[in-house]
Structure formats: structure tokens, C-alpha cells
Amino acid sequence: MTRRDFLQYGIASFAATTLPLPAFAAFPERPIKLIVPFSPGGATDVVGRLWGERMKPKFGTVVTENKGGGGGVIGATEVARSTPNGETLLFGNSSTQVIIPAIADKPPYDPVKDFQAVYIMAISPTSIVVHESVPVRTLKEFIEYARANPTKLSYGSAGAGTMTNLSGELFKELIGVKDITHIPYKGSAPGVADLASGHIPMMTPNVGGPLLQFHAQGKVRILAVAANKRLAAAPDIPTAIEAGLPGMVAANLNGLFAPAGVPKDIITALADETRAAMADPKLQDLMIKSGFEPVLDSGPEAGQKEVESEYARWTPIIKRLGFKVEQ
């Protein structure tokens, strides 16, 4: 299932099964503006738009705006500086809430102090993938191959400064090979297409529907997922830890955030309705088939702790790697 199929089917399903309810008295009368700080069609955009469609019967009009640029910094900064009345929200991910603040010399916002997490909806692990022409079948074999042929390899990512870029750099450090060249794309989709066509030998993308399809067709090999547990959509693929590479955990969290200072009753209402939506088996199935790991037990407190934990975990790694956004 492609991300476009996921979005279209999901919205149609929700429109057919969700009955309108009165808006919460605590919520603003004006439309909610949901900022997705990335280009249309990506993983975060897809989940964000599904959330917006599901919330319209609950809260009234939800207008989703894509404001890409700077790895998500432009859109996230706008939300951080907006009036904290619940009318402007961010559908962000690890790039906006963890990586940007950690790599910037003068961060435009503090991910903990300037935002309030509402709900982490999904986790999207990165992966270690090679073209079918690379003569390896396992992650262990690939590590040996990379160490023997470092200058022959390059890896693609969804863009400079993204979690997929950071995942690639972490992989290079863990295996002790610095000469693998980074090739940034404008999103995962063109990179995955180039990988399947053999234009690049390796990629560290988030796992998604198209990648799983190419893997099933034998065009690429997903050697491992950079997660703590195997994916529900691909239980046959080992984690990098299982495959012998401890520390190789790199996943995008995707979720809803509000600027700090939004009244607690509004945050609670948003979180409660999001949790109710996540309990829908149809939504869970759609997300799993597209490579997402749905989060069913999140909320403001749990979401805030998740961001703080990821920020604390990644900041020293980023500093150690000397990780910067490539110009």
C-alpha cells in the first residue's frame, strides 16, 4: 500500500464511519491550523492529514498547511511562536523535536520548553537497505563488505538533517567506516526509487509501503530495521540489534504538538480524541501496512517524556558524530 493509497483510503473510511459531534466548549471557535513542516506526501504529512480529517467532526474545521524547509524548522518555528490558544498546532517528528534543536548553534526554539506534546501517534523506524546487486544477504555480511569496500559505497537519505541521514551516520560510526558517501534526496520516495533502480547501492530510509513492496519483489533487501523490536508489517526482518549491531536504534516519532501555554483543557480534549481515534482497528491496520508502528497509549505526559528521552539520548550522539546539516 502506497502512502497516497493510505491517505485516500483512510480519509474515505473515516468519513464514512465518523458521526459529527458538538465541538468542545473549551475549544476556539476559529478553525484549527495544523502545520505539517514538510512537503506533501511524506510519512509525517500522511499521518497528520489523517488526524486532521478525523478531528473535523469533533472540533470543527481543521486546515492542514504544508510549510516545508530547513528539515522542518520553518513550520515548527512558526508554531512555537504562535499564540498559545489551541488554534495553531504542529504535526512534527523527530527532525523538528529532536534533531534540529540538537544540531543548531542557536536553536530557534526549545523542544521541551516551547512545545507541549499532545500525543505521539506513530513510530517509523529507519532501516538498512541495499540494492539486490550488492552481494550480501545479512547485515553481518554487509558490515564485512562495507569494511572491505568503503569507497565503493554511498547511502541515500530523505534529506540532510533528517533522522534517515542521522541513521546513516550512526551506522557508519558503529561499524567503523567513515568513507561511505551520503547522498541526500528531497524526501524518501525518490531515494527509494533510485535504490530499487540500482542508482545507489544503499539507503537508510524509514520503512514504508513502497519499500516493503520492493523488498517483497526482490529489488531491494531490507537487512535490518533500526528499532528495539521487529515491525508488525514485516516480522521476518530482524532488528539491527538482533543482527549483531548493538546501539543501532533510529526511529522517527510522529505526533501532535502545541505551543507551550495552551490551556490544559484544550490539550486534554485533543489528546482524548486522538487516543479514541487510535483505538480504531482500521486505522491501526492502515498504519501497520504502511510501515508505521501505531502508539495506542500516548498522551501529553507520555509524549513529553518521549521527546525529552529522545532529545537526551540523541544530543550526545549528535555531538560525538559532529553531525551537521550539509549545505
Secondary structure, 3 states (H helix, E strand, C coil): CCHHHHHHHHHHHHHHHCCCCCCCCCCCCCCEEEEECCCCCCHHHHHHHHHHHHHHHHHCCEEEEECCCHHHHHHHHHHHCCCCCCCEEEEEEHHHHHHHHHHCCCCCCCCCCCEEEEEEEEEEEEEEEEECCCCCCCHHHHHHHHHHCHHHCEEEECCCCCHHHHHHHHHHHHHCCCCCEEEECCCHHHHHHHHHHCCCCEECCECCHHHHHHHHHCCEEEEEECCCCCECCECCCCECCCCCCCCCCCEEEEEEEEECCCCHHHHHHHHHHHHHHHCCHHHHHHHHHCCCEECCCCCHHHHHHHHHHHHHHHHHHHHHHCCCCCC
